[in-house]
Amino acid sequence: MSNNQYIIEVKDLTKQFGAFTAVDHITFEVKRGEIFGFLGANGAGKTTAMRMLCGLSYPTSGTGTVAGFDVRKEGEKIKRHIGYMSQRFSLYEDLTVLENMELFGGIYGVDKKTLRERAATMLKRLEFYDERNTLVGSLPLGWKQKLAFVVATIHKPEIVFLDEPTGGVDPITRRQFWEMIYQASSEGTTIFVTTHYMDEAEYCHRVSMMVDGQIKALDTPANLKKTFNAASMDEVFRTLARGAERGD
């Protein structure tokens, strides 16, 4: 099944909770270095699908590999090759910026010397080095968000999963965050991002759109707009979502 061109390969991946099918036979591939948008309304099944890809939940049926590892059998190996950032950012508010970076870098197995060098480089790039000893709890939301992304990528993972990472922040900060995503992608990291902000779909190389647990469309933003004769990705999504039974 594996093809070196693809870092994620999924076929008929399904997750059921009793009689409820949260993810319904989804099939797709993600290329290495790609920014892949995984879009859908709340309740569409995005987070459930992502949890299976991250080795945090086992599929009911279907197959898949992430970074060459089987989602059914090798969840622990998958976790060592990915970065993950949730909506809640997963930072420790009572630790400083640098302490958070050192803690998570250590968990990911980065040696202390390399960790110090990477932390300094990343913080200077963000023009945040002077705040390295500031408690995370006192930071504005936008800075927590940027720090969470840095923490999720400090071990230089092959792929980073971002689960609605820009929820609740202002448009300027969202744009800055996407600049960080482009930077990581240009350095070879694959980005798998879920969002319900349809304008963010325009920033992705390719986009899949989930409705009621199924992928209803998958293509580049330009091709999707052309296919659906739409002026925006929001219009594409509204067209696809009209028949949705599950919603926000």
N, C-alpha and C positions, 0 to 999 in steps of 0.2 A: 504493500500500500504506500509505503513512504517514498517521497520524491524530494530530493534535496532543495528544489526550488521553493518548496512550501514548508513553512514552519508550523502551520496548523492544518490538519486535514481531518474533516469530520464527515461521516456518512450515516444518515438516518438516526442521528443522536436523539434520544427520547428520554424524558424524565416524567414519571407519573407519581402523584401523591394520592394513593387510593384510586378513586374513579376519575380524578382530575389530572389531565395531561397538561403540565406546565410548559414543556418543550416537546414539540410534535414532529419527529422525523426530520431534523434539519441537516442539510448537506452543504458544505462549502469548504474552500481552501483559503489560506492567507499566505501571501508571498513573504519571503524574508525581506525585512526593511520597509515593509508597507505600513501605511497608516490606514487601518481598517476600521471603519465606523460600523457599530452594531446598534442600530437604531430601533426605536419603538416606543409606544406610549407606556406609562407605568402599568404593570400587570401583563405586558406582552410576553414575558418569559426571558428577558435579556439577562437579568442577574442570575437566574437559575442556570441558564446555559453557561454563563461565565464561570460559575462555581464548579461546574463539571470540568471545564477546560483547565481550571487552576488546581485540580486534584483535591478539591474541597467537598465534592459530592459525587456519588457514583451514578452513572446513567442506568436507567431501567433497561434500555436496549440501544442498539446501534454501536458504532465504533468511532474512534478518534485518536489522533496522536497530536501531541504538543511538544515541540523541540525534539521530536523523534521518540517520545515516550507515550506509552499506551494509557489513555485516560481511565481505563477500567482496572489496570493492574499496577501502574507505576506512578500513582499520585504523589508519593514522597519525592521521587526523582524529578517530577515536573516542578514541584515547589522550589527546588534548588536552582532551577534554570530560568525562573521568571521573577518579575517584580509585580507587586500588586498594590493598588491604591484604591481605597473605597471612598464612598461619599463622606464618611466620618473621619477620614484622613489617618486614623490609627496612631496619632502621635501622643507622647506622654507630656501632658501640660505642665507637670511639676519638674520637668527636666529642662535644661537649656537647649538651645539650637544644636550646639556641638555635641552635647551628651546624647541627644536623640540620634544624631548621625552615627556616633560611635557605637551606640547600643544596637541599632539595626544592622550596621555594617558588620559588627561582631557576630550577630545571629546568622547573617548570610555568609560568614566564613572569611571575610576580608581581613588580612593581617594588619596589625596596628600601624605600621609604617605607611603602607599603601593607603590605609583608611585616612590617616592624617593628611596625606598629600591630596587625595581626592576631595576630601571635605573642604580643604582650603581653596582648591581650584574652583569647585562648584560654588562656594559662597562668594568668592571674588567675582565670578562671572555674573552672579545675581546682584552684585554690589551690596552684599549682605554680610560681609566678613566682620564688620564692626559690631554686629549684633550676635556674634557666635555664642556669647555668654548670657544672652537674654533668655529668660524663661519663656517657653513656648506659649504658656497660658496667657501671657500679656501681649502676644502678637495679634495684629489684625487678621481677619479671616483669610484675606487674599495671600498674606505671607505664610500662613499655616498651610495653605493649599500648595504653594510653590515648594515649601520645605518638604511636604509629604511626597511630592513628585521626586525631589532630590533623594530622599530616603529610599524610595522604591526603586531607584536606578543606581544607587551608589555602588552596588556590586557588579555593575555592567551586565545586566541580564540580557539574554538573547531576545526576550520579549517582555513587554510590560503591559499588564492589564489595568485599565483605568475604568472604574465603575462610577459613571456620572460624576467625574471629578470636579466639574465647574458649577455644581449646584449651589445656588445661594450667593454667588459673588457677582460683582458688577461687570458690565461689558468690557471695560478697559482691562480689568484683571483677567477676564476670560481670554482676551486677545493675547495678553502677555503669556498666559499659560500655554496657549497654542504655539507661541514662538518657542517655548521650551520643548514642546512635543516635536516640532520640526527639527530642532537642534539634535535631539536624541535620535530621530529617524535618519538624519544625515550622517550620523556616526555609526549607523548600522543596526540600531535597535528597532525591532518590530513593535508597533503600537496597536493595541487592540482596545478600542474605546467605546463604551456605551454612553449614550446621551439622549435626552429627549429635546435638546435644543436643535431644531432643524437647521439653523444657520451654521452650526458647527459641522454639519455634514459636508458643507462646501469645502472644508479644509482637508477632508479625507481623500486618499487615492481611490478607494472603492468603498461602497456603502451597502450594507444589507439592511432590509427593513422587515422587522418582525411584526406580525399581527396575530393575536390569539395563539401564540406559541409556534407559529410557522413563519418561515422566511418567504415573503411574498414578492420580493424583488432584490436583485443584487447586481450592481454595476457601478461604473464611475458616476459621479454626480452629473456630469454633462450628458452622459448617455441616458440616465434616468429621466432627466428633464425633457430630453428629446422624445423618449419613448412615451411619456405621459403627457406630452405637449404642455408642459408646465413652466412657469416663469421662475419658480423657486423650489427648493427641496421641501419646504413646508407644504407647498401645493401638491407635490408628489405624494407626500405622506398622507395628506387629507384625502386624496383620491383613494389610496390603498386602505385607509382606516375606516372608510364609510361603512363597510360591512362588519366591523369588529363587534364581537359579542362581549369581550372583556374590555375594561376601560380603566381610567385613572382611579 
